Amino acid sequence: QVQLVESGGGLVQAGGSLRLSCTTSGSITGVSVVGWYRQAPDKQREFVASITGTGTQYTESVKGRFTMSADSAGDTVYLQMNKLTPEDTAVYYCRVEKDGWEYWGQGTQVTVSS
């Protein structure tokens, strides 16, 4: 079992920055993918960024603005979000793949005002 807790969301003006955190508890042995997703009102959940064994990937709309990283212990991942726009408004979720199972956090709200 893996438990995920996101934090760091909030209200920010366009052009501002936020840093989201996703802390994992339980064994992280066997984790193959850690990722961030988001879901805007009345839209489907979409991929934002992920870290796998081959590197870090980003959806096109956030490249150059968002940076995903992990701490040295590997139990906390971050999403640094810069140059935020109202289109980035969404609930952001952390997702982990471990031993063929997927786990999701409860999400953290990010609201960007124009």
C-alpha positions in Angstrom: 0.0 0.0 0.0 1.1 3.5 -0.8 -0.6 6.6 0.6 -0.1 9.9 -1.1 -0.7 13.4 0.3 -0.5 16.5 -1.8 0.0 20.0 -0.5 1.0 23.4 -1.7 -2.1 24.4 -3.7 -3.7 27.8 -3.4 -4.8 31.0 -5.1 -2.2 32.9 -7.1 -2.3 35.7 -9.7 -1.5 35.0 -13.3 2.3 35.0 -13.8 2.9 33.8 -10.2 4.4 30.6 -8.9 3.4 27.7 -6.7 5.2 24.6 -5.6 3.2 21.4 -5.0 4.4 18.6 -2.9 3.4 14.9 -2.9 4.6 12.9 0.1 4.4 9.2 0.0 4.0 6.8 3.0 4.3 3.1 3.0 6.9 1.2 1.1 8.2 2.9 -2.1 10.1 -0.2 -3.1 8.8 -1.2 -6.6 7.5 2.2 -7.5 8.1 2.6 -11.2 6.3 5.9 -12.1 5.4 9.0 -10.1 3.4 11.6 -11.8 1.2 14.7 -11.6 -2.2 15.0 -13.2 -4.8 17.7 -13.1 -8.5 18.1 -13.6 -10.1 21.4 -14.5 -13.9 21.9 -14.0 -15.9 20.0 -16.5 -12.8 18.5 -18.1 -11.2 15.1 -18.0 -8.2 14.5 -15.9 -5.0 15.1 -17.8 -1.3 14.2 -17.6 1.0 17.0 -16.4 4.4 15.5 -15.7 6.0 12.2 -14.5 9.3 10.8 -13.4 10.2 7.3 -14.6 13.4 5.3 -14.8 14.1 6.9 -18.1 13.7 10.5 -17.0 11.1 13.3 -16.6 8.3 14.0 -19.1 5.9 16.9 -19.4 2.8 17.7 -21.3 3.5 20.3 -24.0 1.5 23.1 -22.3 3.7 23.2 -19.2 7.1 22.6 -20.8 9.5 25.4 -19.8 7.2 26.5 -16.9 6.8 23.5 -14.7 9.6 21.4 -13.2 9.1 18.1 -11.5 11.7 16.8 -9.0 12.1 14.4 -6.1 14.0 14.5 -2.9 17.0 12.3 -2.3 15.0 9.8 -0.3 12.5 9.5 -3.1 9.5 9.8 -0.9 8.5 13.3 -1.8 8.1 14.7 -5.2 7.6 18.3 -6.2 6.0 20.2 -9.0 7.4 23.7 -9.3 4.9 25.8 -11.3 6.0 29.1 -12.7 4.4 31.6 -15.0 1.0 30.3 -14.1 -2.0 31.2 -16.2 -5.8 30.9 -15.6 -5.7 27.8 -17.8 -3.6 26.0 -15.2 -6.5 26.2 -12.7 -7.4 22.7 -11.7 -7.2 20.1 -8.9 -3.7 18.6 -9.1 -3.3 15.0 -8.2 -0.2 12.9 -7.5 -0.2 9.3 -8.9 2.1 6.4 -8.3 2.5 3.1 -10.1 3.9 0.3 -7.9 4.0 -3.4 -8.7 1.3 -3.0 -11.3 -1.1 -1.0 -9.1 -1.8 2.7 -9.3 -2.4 5.0 -6.3 -3.8 8.5 -6.2 -3.7 11.3 -3.7 -6.7 13.3 -2.8 -5.7 16.3 -4.8 -4.8 19.9 -4.1 -6.6 22.9 -5.7 -4.7 25.4 -7.7 -6.6 28.5 -8.7 -5.0 31.2 -11.0 -6.7 34.5 -11.2 -6.4 36.8 -14.2 
